[in-house]
Amino acid sequence: MMAGRLLVGRRTQRTAAIAALYFAFSACDGGTLSAEVECTRAPITGGTARAEFAAIDPLQELAICQIQAGNRSTGNVAYCSGTLVSARKVLTAAHCIPGQTTDVVAVFGADAMTSTAHVLVARTVVHESLDLALLELEPSALELVGALPIPVDFEGAAGVGSLAQIAGFGFTERAGFGARKFAVVRVKGVEPTAFTVYAERRAAACDGDSGGPALVRDSNGRVVVAGVLSTGAASCGHLDSYVDVAEAVDWLESNGVSRSAEGPILADCAFIEQEGRCFGDLALWCEGQTARTQKCETGTSCGFDNRSGTFRCVPRADDSCSGVSDRGRCDGDNRIRCIDGQLIVNPCGQCNAICQFSVRNGKAICNSAGTD
């Protein structure tokens, strides 16, 4: 996809201005068996259209919108991304609303350049010290959008080493712009009010993605906004910094944004199914089109249950895959997967590949290109 800067263009000549700005900014991812190595070689994708890793419900994907902040006198427009986090509130970065802004619009849909779902912003509230802003939407057209809000993370769920799903409407590697894209990144560092993410130069945020979310599943299994994109590398391929929204709890609550514990647990069951998936010490699976979760109690962990052939909470001693989930993991250059309760080890070096997580779906892959 898509580092963390707003993008400015002319409203009256949007497409040409965006293309020109792209080039201006372009200086700106049981037992143990051995099996035959299956290697992947693919170019940088710049993100995917669906959020497979977090298995986000399509109506919640729709909550991720483009922000257009215009200046009536100059005709300039700043382009960013944001997330609908309550019935009428969009969370974005404060720097996405320049000082001379006169009109702000939230655009919903998979492609903001062709979408007709434009909702005016009635009021903007900027955090006093963090790079955060809440946009209160006009109520008239919002009900036509059909998006389900994504709650904010009040727990601080993005820990070092964990994977997160990032999203935005910014530039892709092929100079595309304005389409909602997702990518998987790893949390590399946590600071007092922010955390950094990195996808090993295979995917990252870019111009127009500022204000977009870093999404995780919290301890209850709900998809939540853990961070808001604030700054990023000029190369659009290195470290990106997200404001930790858990550090803004009081501000969010005082402005009408509730805690993530409220509301149903949703998932796209096309990506989860009955077998289930582990998110830390939480099992998530689907029964039909209904998402189910199970928190693992003391002495248990999410792992492969041989009796049911699913990923559920099991006593640690009974997990035949020793904590390896359906996504697999890397051990040096070995890819380790759990298949039907059996650990399968693929030495990626056999085809001159390295083991990495996929920026498309978070799975461990043998990647001979260094990109995927």
C-alpha positions in Angstrom: 0.0 0.0 0.0 0.5 3.0 0.4 4.9 7.4 4.9 2.7 8.9 7.0 2.2 12.3 5.3 -0.9 14.0 4.2 -1.2 14.5 0.4 -2.1 17.9 -1.0 -3.7 18.5 -4.4 -6.1 20.7 -6.3 -9.8 19.9 -5.9 -10.5 21.2 -9.4 -7.8 19.1 -11.1 -7.6 16.2 -8.7 -6.3 13.4 -10.8 -3.6 15.4 -12.6 -2.5 17.0 -9.4 -2.2 13.7 -7.6 -0.2 12.2 -10.4 2.2 15.1 -10.3 2.5 15.0 -6.6 3.3 11.3 -6.7 6.5 12.0 -8.7 7.4 14.9 -6.4 7.1 12.7 -3.4 8.5 9.5 -4.9 11.7 10.0 -3.0 9.4 9.2 -0.5 6.3 -6.0 4.2 3.0 -34.2 17.7 6.3 -34.9 16.0 8.2 -32.9 13.6 8.4 -33.7 9.9 10.3 -32.2 7.0 8.5 -31.5 3.8 9.3 -30.3 0.3 9.8 -26.5 0.3 7.1 -24.5 -1.5 8.6 -21.0 -2.3 6.9 -17.8 -3.2 8.3 -15.2 -5.5 6.2 -12.1 -6.1 6.6 -8.4 -6.4 5.7 -5.8 -3.8 2.0 -5.6 -3.9 1.4 -2.3 -2.1 -1.4 -4.0 -0.1 -4.5 -6.0 -0.7 -8.2 -5.1 -1.1 -9.3 -7.3 1.9 -8.1 -7.6 5.5 -7.5 -11.3 5.5 -5.1 -11.4 8.5 -7.5 -9.7 11.0 -10.5 -11.2 9.1 -12.4 -7.9 9.4 -16.1 -7.9 8.6 -16.7 -6.2 5.2 -19.0 -3.6 6.9 -16.2 -2.7 9.3 -13.7 -2.5 6.4 -16.1 0.2 5.1 -15.5 2.2 8.2 -12.0 3.1 6.9 -12.5 6.2 4.9 -10.6 8.9 3.0 -10.4 12.4 4.5 -10.4 15.4 2.1 -9.6 18.7 3.9 -10.0 21.6 1.5 -9.2 25.3 1.4 -11.9 27.3 -0.4 -9.7 30.3 -1.2 -6.7 28.3 -2.7 -8.5 25.3 -4.0 -6.0 23.0 -2.3 -7.1 19.7 -0.8 -5.2 17.6 1.8 -5.8 13.9 1.4 -5.6 11.5 4.4 -7.2 8.4 5.8 -9.4 7.8 8.9 -11.7 5.4 10.7 -15.3 5.6 11.8 -15.0 4.8 15.5 -18.6 5.6 16.6 -21.9 6.4 15.0 -20.7 9.9 13.9 -17.0 10.2 14.8 -14.0 9.6 12.5 -10.6 9.3 14.1 -7.6 10.6 12.1 -4.3 12.5 12.6 -4.4 16.1 13.6 -1.9 17.1 10.9 -4.4 16.0 8.3 -6.4 19.1 9.1 -4.2 22.1 8.1 -4.7 25.4 9.7 -6.4 27.1 6.8 -8.9 24.3 6.2 -12.4 25.4 5.4 -14.2 22.2 4.3 -13.6 18.6 5.4 -15.3 15.6 3.8 -15.1 11.9 4.7 -15.4 9.6 1.7 -16.5 6.0 2.2 -16.1 3.2 -0.2 -13.4 0.9 -1.6 -12.3 3.5 -4.2 -12.6 7.1 -2.9 -11.9 8.5 -6.4 -15.2 7.1 -7.7 -17.3 6.9 -4.6 -20.4 9.0 -4.2 -20.6 8.4 -0.4 -19.3 11.9 0.7 -20.2 12.9 4.2 -19.5 16.5 5.4 -17.7 17.0 8.7 -19.6 19.3 11.0 -17.0 19.8 13.7 -13.3 18.9 14.4 -11.7 18.3 17.8 -7.9 18.2 17.9 -6.0 16.5 20.8 -4.0 19.0 22.8 -0.6 17.2 22.5 -1.0 14.0 20.4 -1.3 13.8 16.6 -5.0 12.9 16.8 -8.2 14.5 15.6 -11.9 13.5 15.9 -14.2 14.5 13.1 -17.9 14.8 13.9 -19.9 13.9 10.8 -23.1 15.5 9.6 -25.9 12.9 10.3 -27.9 13.4 7.1 -25.9 11.2 4.7 -24.1 8.9 7.1 -26.9 6.3 7.3 -26.6 5.8 3.6 -23.0 4.6 3.9 -23.8 1.4 5.8 -20.5 1.2 7.6 -20.1 -0.4 11.0 -17.8 1.5 13.3 -14.5 0.0 14.5 -14.0 0.7 18.2 -10.8 2.0 19.6 -8.3 0.0 21.7 -8.3 1.1 25.3 -6.0 -1.7 26.4 -2.7 -1.0 24.5 -2.9 -4.3 22.7 -0.1 -3.7 20.1 2.9 -5.3 21.7 6.4 -5.7 20.4 6.7 -8.6 18.0 2.9 -8.8 17.3 1.4 -8.4 13.9 -1.0 -5.6 13.0 -3.2 -4.9 10.0 -2.7 -1.4 8.6 -5.0 0.4 6.1 -5.3 3.5 4.1 -6.1 5.2 0.8 -2.6 6.4 -0.1 -0.2 5.7 -3.0 0.7 2.2 -4.0 4.0 1.1 -5.7 2.3 1.5 -9.1 1.3 5.1 -8.5 -2.3 4.1 -7.8 -4.1 6.3 -5.4 -7.4 6.5 -3.6 -8.2 2.8 -3.2 -8.5 1.3 0.2 -5.6 -1.1 0.8 -4.5 -3.3 3.7 -1.1 -4.8 4.7 0.3 -6.8 7.5 3.2 -5.3 9.5 5.1 -6.3 12.7 5.2 -4.0 15.7 8.9 -3.2 16.1 9.0 -0.8 19.0 6.7 0.7 21.7 7.2 4.2 23.0 5.3 6.1 25.7 2.7 7.5 23.3 3.4 5.7 20.0 4.5 2.5 18.4 6.5 1.8 15.2 5.8 -0.9 12.7 7.9 -2.5 10.0 7.3 -5.0 7.1 10.9 -5.4 6.1 10.6 -3.1 3.1 7.9 -5.2 1.6 4.9 -3.0 2.4 4.4 0.2 4.3 2.3 3.4 4.4 2.7 6.2 1.9 1.4 9.6 1.0 -2.3 9.8 1.7 -2.3 7.1 4.4 -1.7 9.5 7.3 -4.5 9.2 9.9 -5.2 5.6 8.8 -5.5 2.8 11.4 -3.3 0.1 12.7 -5.8 -2.7 13.5 -5.6 -5.6 16.0 -7.9 -7.9 17.8 -8.1 -7.1 21.5 -8.4 -9.6 24.4 -12.1 -9.9 23.8 -11.6 -10.7 20.1 -12.9 -7.5 18.7 -11.2 -5.7 15.9 -10.0 -2.3 17.3 -8.0 0.7 16.2 -4.8 0.4 18.1 -3.0 3.3 16.4 -3.3 6.2 14.0 -0.6 6.8 11.4 1.4 9.9 12.3 4.8 9.8 10.5 6.7 7.5 8.3 9.7 6.9 6.1 10.2 9.0 3.0 10.8 5.8 1.1 7.3 4.5 1.7 8.9 1.2 2.7 10.5 1.5 6.1 9.4 2.3 9.7 6.0 4.0 10.3 5.0 5.5 13.6 1.4 5.2 14.9 0.0 7.2 17.8 -1.1 4.8 20.5 -4.8 5.6 21.0 -4.8 3.9 24.4 -2.8 6.9 25.6 -5.8 9.2 24.7 -8.5 7.3 26.7 -9.7 10.4 28.7 -9.8 12.6 25.6 -11.7 9.9 23.5 -14.3 9.3 26.2 -14.8 13.0 26.9 -15.6 13.3 23.1 -18.1 10.5 23.0 -16.0 7.5 21.9 -16.8 4.4 24.0 -14.6 1.5 25.1 -14.0 -1.4 22.8 -15.7 -3.9 25.2 -19.1 -2.7 23.9 -20.7 -4.3 20.9 -20.6 -7.7 19.1 -17.6 -9.6 18.0 -17.5 -9.6 14.2 -15.4 -11.4 11.6 -15.4 -12.3 8.0 -16.1 -16.0 8.2 -14.6 -16.6 4.7 -11.2 -16.1 6.3 -11.8 -17.9 9.7 -14.2 -20.9 9.2 -14.7 -23.7 11.8 -11.0 -24.5 12.2 -10.4 -21.2 13.9 -7.4 -19.1 14.5 -5.3 -18.0 17.4 -4.8 -14.3 18.3 -2.5 -14.5 21.3 -4.4 -16.3 24.1 -7.7 -16.0 22.3 -9.3 -18.5 19.9 -11.6 -17.1 17.2 -13.7 -19.3 14.9 -17.0 -19.2 13.0 -20.1 -21.3 13.2 -21.9 -20.7 10.0 -21.6 -16.9 9.6 -21.4 -16.2 13.4 -18.0 -15.4 15.0 -17.2 -17.2 18.3 -14.4 -16.6 20.7 -12.8 -18.4 23.7 -10.4 -16.7 26.2 -7.7 -19.1 27.3 -7.5 -19.4 31.1 -4.5 -20.0 33.3 -2.7 -23.2 32.3 -4.1 -23.2 28.8 -3.2 -21.5 25.6 -4.6 -21.2 22.1 -3.4 -24.2 20.1 -4.3 -27.2 18.0 -7.0 -29.4 19.6 -6.4 -32.9 18.3 -9.9 -34.1 19.4 -11.8 -31.6 17.3 -9.1 -30.8 14.7 -9.5 -27.1 15.4 -7.6 -24.2 17.0 -9.0 -23.7 20.5 -7.9 -23.2 24.1 -6.2 -26.4 25.2 -3.9 -27.4 28.1 -0.4 -26.4 27.1 0.8 -30.0 27.4 -1.8 -31.2 25.0 -1.0 -28.8 22.2 0.7 -31.1 19.6 1.9 -28.0 17.6 3.6 -26.4 20.6 1.9 -23.0 20.1 2.3 -22.8 16.4 -1.0 -21.5 15.0 -2.6 -21.6 11.5 -0.4 -18.7 10.4 2.8 -20.7 11.2 6.1 -19.1 12.3 9.7 -18.6 11.3 12.6 -20.2 13.2 15.6 -18.7 11.5 15.2 -19.6 7.8 12.9 -22.5 8.7 9.2 -22.2 8.1 7.2 -24.1 10.7 3.5 -24.9 10.2 0.8 -26.8 12.0 -1.1 -29.1 9.7 -3.7 -31.4 11.2 -1.9 -31.4 14.5 1.6 -32.1 13.0 4.5 -29.7 12.9 5.8 -29.4 9.4 9.3 -27.8 9.0 10.3 -26.3 5.6 14.0 -25.3 5.3 13.6 -22.2 3.1 17.3 -22.2 2.2 16.7 -25.2 0.0 15.4 -22.8 -2.7 17.6 -19.8 -1.7 14.6 -18.3 0.2 14.2 -16.7 3.6 11.3 -17.2 6.0 9.1 -14.1 6.5 5.6 -13.3 7.4 3.4 -12.5 4.5 2.3 -8.9 4.3 -0.9 -10.1 2.6 -2.2 -12.5 5.3 0.4 -12.8 8.1 1.3 -16.4 7.2 4.9 -17.7 7.4 6.2 -18.1 3.9 9.5 -19.1 2.2 10.1 -16.0 0.1 12.8 -16.2 -2.5 12.2 -12.6 -3.7 12.5 -10.9 -0.3 9.1 -9.3 -1.1 5.5 -10.7 -1.3 
